[in-house]
Amino acid sequence: MRYAVIGVTALVCTSALADFTATPTEARAIAKEAYLYGFPIVEMYKTMYTQAVDGSGPNFKAPFNQIGNTAMVFTPKDTAFVTPNSDTPYSFAWLDLRAEPVVLTLPPVESNRYYSVQLIDLYTQNFDYLGTRTTGNKGGNFLIAGPNWKGQPPAKIDRVVHSESDIAYALYRTQLFSTEDLAAVKKIQQGYLVTPLSQFEEGSSAKAAPPIQWPRPEPQMSETSDLFRYLNFMLAFAPPEASERDLLKRFSTIGIEPGRDFDPDALKAEQRQALEAGIADGKAEFADFKKTQVDTHKVSSGDLFGDRQHLKNNYLYRYAGANMGIFGNSADEAAYLGYFVDNQGTPVDASKHNYTLHFNKGALPPANAFWSLTMYDGATKLLVDNPLDRYLINSRMLPQLKPDVDGGLTLYVQNASPGKDKESNWLPAPKGPFYGVLRIYLPKPEVGNGQWKLPLLTPVDL
């Protein structure tokens, strides 16, 4: 029996696995496709559940169609999602667009401060942006509508944006100049408003959408065939996209279909083995892709994040983005350059080497807003605890950094202090594997066209 998430109070259904018609060989190939396709959606569900559903959890931010602000920088204690950005305090708004659109109101912000609202559909695609680059710093009222809304916006709306899915995420970033600047950031955040259209428009009304019974996330849910249960659940919040109809038809032969139950325990042994083998194949393809394409900078973050038109349904790229740094910005908004290996192509490990990173004179990262290099633990993908409480080095810190004699800049990336005379330029690393991410906000053209060359980490024997 089919069930619909929209229009029901709870999800009541029978198994769709009776429709498992693929042979084991076919199932393995389809499961690989479905794993790469569905992983970002399920990873997004994890974050949504912790931030908007689990009100008693430590990472809860706000209910749907309300906003939660974090008026502090991220630290190693923040674990809601991997590879967090500690330069721009976040605000979070999960949008339920089933009943009606919502209006995002932005306040005016001073011209020298970067801010943005990244609009993300349930596929983790960045379907639009508000803020400095796209709408300026003057503020305004912006209507976010689901895929089925056909109404007329009120006169006070500056722009209408449509989402492919009925569940969407508005992720706000507000540039923080220094710790003394937190009060100013908090004031800006207080001006971020999320208002259902019926409340924004006088004399209007809308019927409330029925409540949803959200399944609780489980350990390893993204790593096994359990992923497909959550994928089916989430896909019920978006109408099939035309370019994916044949793909979804193929998925249905192994029980993957929007709004259907999926119980791996109901499978025959050879069917479940085929699905797990397909998932392993997907992981192996990603591992090779990361090693040969991402770590070598042949594929950039700008290739991995964007809207559907930009990604062109490249599900390996979308998977890679979600795996290494979910909710990354599109190329026009920010460039992300990863330091996973050194200048010899060897994975970086601060228990084996110290490292230097040298920028030639006049060759710092070219940004119209700002740049930042952040350190992450290779195992947890979180920020690294250290005695300086320093998780990054950014362009705002340049007056405090010590330049080289020739006018260049050398950073020391290592676990132990390089000495008091060099500590201003020290980016602390864990005593083990790590990676760094260089973020360039509003990158200049020379970043994308290759004119500016990324300097590499140079190992120094301990």
Secondary structure, 3 states (H helix, E strand, C coil): CCCCCCCCCCCCCCECHHHCCCCHHHHHHHHHHHHHHHHHHHHHHHHHHHHHHCCCCCCCCCCCCCCEECCCCCCCCCCCCCCCCCCCCEEEEEEECCCCCEEEEECCCCCCCCEEEEEEECCCCEEEEEECCCCCCCCEEEEEECCCCCCCCCCCCCEEEECCCCEEEEEEEECCCCHHHHHHHHHHHHCCEEEEHHHHCCCCCCCCCCCCCCCCCCCCCCCCCCHHHHHHHHHCCCCCCHHHHHHHHHHHHHCCCCCCECCHHHCCHHHHHHHHHHHHHHHHHHHHHHHHHHCCCCCCHHHHCCCHHHHCCCHHHHHHHHHHHCCCCCCCCEEEEEECECCCCCECECCCEEEEEEECCCCCCCEEEEEEEEEEECCCCCECCCCCCCCEEEHHHHHHCCCCCCCCEEEEEECCCCCCCCHHHEEECCCCEEEEEEEEEEECHHHHCCCCCCCCCEEEEC
